[in-house]
Amino acid sequence: MGKVFADHSMSLDGFSAGPNVRLDNGMGDGGEALHEWMFHEGGKKGHRGEVLEDLLGSTGAVVVGRHTFDLGEKPWGDNPVFHRPVFVVTHRPKAVVTKQGGTSYTFVTDGLEATIAQARTAAGERDVVVIGGAAIVQQCLRAGLVSELRLHVVHLLLGGGTSLFGGLAPSTVSLERTQLIDSEGVSHLTFRVGRAS
């Protein structure tokens, strides 16, 4: 069975979305810049492709929160980049939504652990990636449900918005950096996640 890891972009000042997040402004004011590195090569050639290959190349399933789904479904379009099953943590039941390219959205109402378990079953021997939002990533860290955290620290300041680590007690988790890829405008860091002693 593969591992479960979290993957998230954030600003230098620790925000994973800008202020004023809403349906027509899903990443908040200025937040779209957090994902520009995915769409422009820039910097040291090959790093973007290497990071994206690590993200989706080994994964068999994706986990997101309902808020992330609600904000992302329309911009992700009819042929989302996932091309694999996506499991949505939610309290609101909804029938499975099937998209082009192999993406399906399954809504799990039994809690985060049950969602991770369903994603692991669907992924088989492949990995499961948790991509957000920030609350879901924090819940996974607190519960010890992820063994690795991959952060894409974008070289900009948002000045406010959704804090990725705000309210997460340092006693909850320990992080050991295992990889750093520095590229133009973004630094990709990988951490082994443990329980704080």
C-alpha positions as CSV (number, residue, x, y, z in Angstrom):
1,M,0.0,0.0,0.0
2,G,1.3,3.5,-0.8
3,K,1.7,6.4,1.5
4,V,-0.6,9.3,2.4
5,F,1.0,12.7,1.9
6,A,-0.3,16.3,2.0
7,D,0.7,18.8,-0.8
8,H,0.1,22.5,-0.5
9,S,1.2,25.9,-1.8
10,M,1.6,28.9,0.5
11,S,3.1,32.4,0.5
12,L,6.2,33.4,2.4
13,D,3.9,34.9,5.1
14,G,2.2,31.5,5.6
15,F,-1.1,31.9,3.7
16,S,-2.6,29.3,1.4
17,A,-5.3,31.7,0.0
18,G,-5.6,35.4,0.0
19,P,-8.3,37.5,1.7
20,N,-11.9,37.6,0.5
21,V,-12.3,33.9,-0.6
22,R,-15.7,33.3,-2.2
23,L,-17.2,31.3,-5.1
24,D,-16.1,33.7,-7.8
25,N,-12.7,34.3,-6.1
26,G,-11.7,30.8,-4.9
27,M,-8.1,31.6,-4.0
28,G,-8.9,35.0,-2.5
29,D,-7.3,38.3,-3.5
30,G,-3.9,37.6,-5.0
31,G,-4.1,33.9,-4.2
32,E,-4.0,32.7,-7.8
33,A,-0.3,33.6,-7.8
34,L,0.3,30.7,-5.4
35,H,-0.3,28.2,-8.3
36,E,1.4,30.0,-11.2
37,W,4.5,27.9,-10.7
38,M,2.5,24.9,-11.9
39,F,1.8,26.5,-15.3
40,H,5.1,28.3,-16.1
41,E,8.4,26.5,-16.3
42,G,10.6,29.4,-15.2
43,G,13.7,29.1,-13.2
44,K,15.9,26.0,-13.3
45,K,14.6,23.9,-16.2
46,G,12.9,20.7,-15.2
47,H,12.0,21.4,-11.6
48,R,8.3,22.2,-12.3
49,G,7.9,18.9,-14.2
50,E,9.8,17.0,-11.6
51,V,7.6,18.4,-8.8
52,L,4.3,17.8,-10.7
53,E,5.4,14.3,-11.6
54,D,6.1,13.6,-7.9
55,L,2.6,14.9,-7.0
56,L,0.5,13.0,-9.5
57,G,2.8,10.4,-11.0
58,S,2.7,8.1,-7.9
59,T,-0.9,8.9,-6.7
60,G,-3.9,6.8,-7.2
61,A,-6.4,9.0,-5.3
62,V,-6.9,12.6,-4.1
63,V,-8.5,13.9,-0.9
64,V,-10.1,17.4,-0.6
65,G,-12.4,19.2,1.7
66,R,-15.9,20.2,0.7
67,H,-15.1,23.9,0.7
68,T,-12.2,23.3,-1.6
69,F,-14.5,21.2,-3.9
70,D,-17.2,23.9,-3.9
71,L,-14.6,26.6,-4.8
72,G,-12.7,24.5,-7.3
73,E,-15.3,22.5,-9.2
74,K,-16.1,25.2,-11.8
75,P,-12.5,26.4,-12.4
76,W,-11.3,22.8,-12.6
77,G,-13.7,22.3,-15.5
78,D,-15.1,19.2,-17.3
79,N,-11.7,17.6,-17.6
80,P,-9.9,18.3,-14.3
81,V,-6.1,17.7,-14.0
82,F,-6.7,14.8,-11.5
83,H,-7.6,12.0,-13.9
84,R,-8.1,9.7,-10.8
85,P,-10.7,9.4,-8.0
86,V,-11.1,12.4,-5.8
87,F,-12.7,11.9,-2.3
88,V,-14.4,14.9,-0.7
89,V,-14.7,15.2,3.1
90,T,-18.2,16.6,3.8
91,H,-21.2,16.6,6.0
92,R,-23.5,17.1,3.0
93,P,-24.3,14.0,1.0
94,K,-24.1,14.2,-2.8
95,A,-24.1,11.7,-5.6
96,V,-20.8,10.8,-7.2
97,V,-19.9,13.4,-9.9
98,T,-18.0,11.9,-12.9
99,K,-15.9,14.1,-15.2
100,Q,-13.8,13.5,-18.3
101,G,-10.4,11.9,-18.2
102,G,-11.1,9.5,-15.3
103,T,-11.8,12.1,-12.6
104,S,-14.7,11.2,-10.2
105,Y,-15.7,13.1,-7.0
106,T,-17.0,10.8,-4.2
107,F,-18.6,12.6,-1.2
108,V,-17.8,10.9,2.1
109,T,-19.9,11.9,5.2
110,D,-18.2,9.5,7.7
111,G,-15.3,11.8,8.6
112,L,-11.7,12.4,7.6
113,E,-10.4,8.9,8.6
114,A,-13.1,7.2,6.7
115,T,-12.4,9.4,3.7
116,I,-8.7,8.5,3.8
117,A,-9.5,4.9,4.1
118,Q,-11.7,4.9,1.0
119,A,-9.0,6.8,-0.9
120,R,-6.4,4.3,0.2
121,T,-8.6,1.4,-1.1
122,A,-9.1,3.2,-4.4
123,A,-5.4,3.9,-4.7
124,G,-4.4,0.3,-4.2
125,E,-0.6,0.2,-4.2
126,R,-0.3,3.9,-5.2
127,D,-0.1,7.0,-3.0
128,V,-3.0,9.2,-1.7
129,V,-2.5,13.0,-1.8
130,V,-4.4,15.4,0.4
131,I,-4.5,18.8,-1.3
132,G,-6.7,20.9,0.9
133,G,-7.9,23.2,2.0
134,A,-5.8,24.3,5.0
135,A,-8.3,22.9,7.5
136,I,-8.1,19.4,6.1
137,V,-4.3,19.5,5.9
138,Q,-4.2,20.6,9.6
139,Q,-6.7,17.9,10.6
140,C,-4.5,15.3,8.9
141,L,-1.4,16.5,10.6
142,R,-3.1,16.5,14.0
143,A,-4.5,13.0,13.6
144,G,-1.3,11.5,12.2
145,L,-2.9,10.6,8.9
146,V,-0.1,11.8,6.7
147,S,3.5,10.7,6.7
148,E,4.8,13.4,4.5
149,L,4.1,17.1,3.9
150,R,5.1,18.8,0.6
151,L,5.1,22.6,0.7
152,H,5.5,24.9,-2.3
153,V,6.6,28.2,-0.7
154,V,5.9,30.9,-3.3
155,H,8.1,33.9,-3.1
156,L,5.4,36.5,-2.4
157,L,3.5,38.1,0.5
158,L,-0.3,38.0,0.6
159,G,-0.6,40.0,3.8
160,G,-3.7,38.1,5.0
161,G,-6.1,35.3,4.1
162,T,-6.2,31.7,5.1
163,S,-3.3,30.7,7.3
164,L,-2.0,27.2,6.5
165,F,-0.6,26.6,10.1
166,G,-2.6,29.2,12.1
167,G,-3.8,27.6,15.3
168,L,-1.8,24.4,14.8
169,A,-0.1,23.8,18.2
170,P,3.7,23.1,17.8
171,S,3.2,20.2,20.3
172,T,0.9,18.5,17.7
173,V,3.4,17.5,15.1
174,S,7.1,17.4,14.2
175,L,8.6,18.1,10.8
176,E,11.9,16.9,9.5
177,R,13.0,18.3,6.1
178,T,14.0,15.6,3.7
179,Q,14.2,17.5,0.4
180,L,14.6,21.1,-1.0
181,I,14.2,22.1,-4.6
182,D,14.8,25.8,-5.1
183,S,13.4,27.2,-8.3
184,E,12.5,30.6,-9.8
185,G,9.8,32.2,-7.6
186,V,9.1,29.0,-5.5
187,S,10.9,26.7,-3.1
188,H,9.6,23.1,-2.9
189,L,10.2,21.5,0.5
190,T,9.4,18.0,1.6
191,F,9.0,17.1,5.3
192,R,8.7,13.8,7.1
193,V,5.8,14.1,9.5
194,G,6.0,12.7,13.0
195,R,4.4,13.2,16.4
196,A,6.0,15.9,18.5
197,S,7.8,14.4,21.6
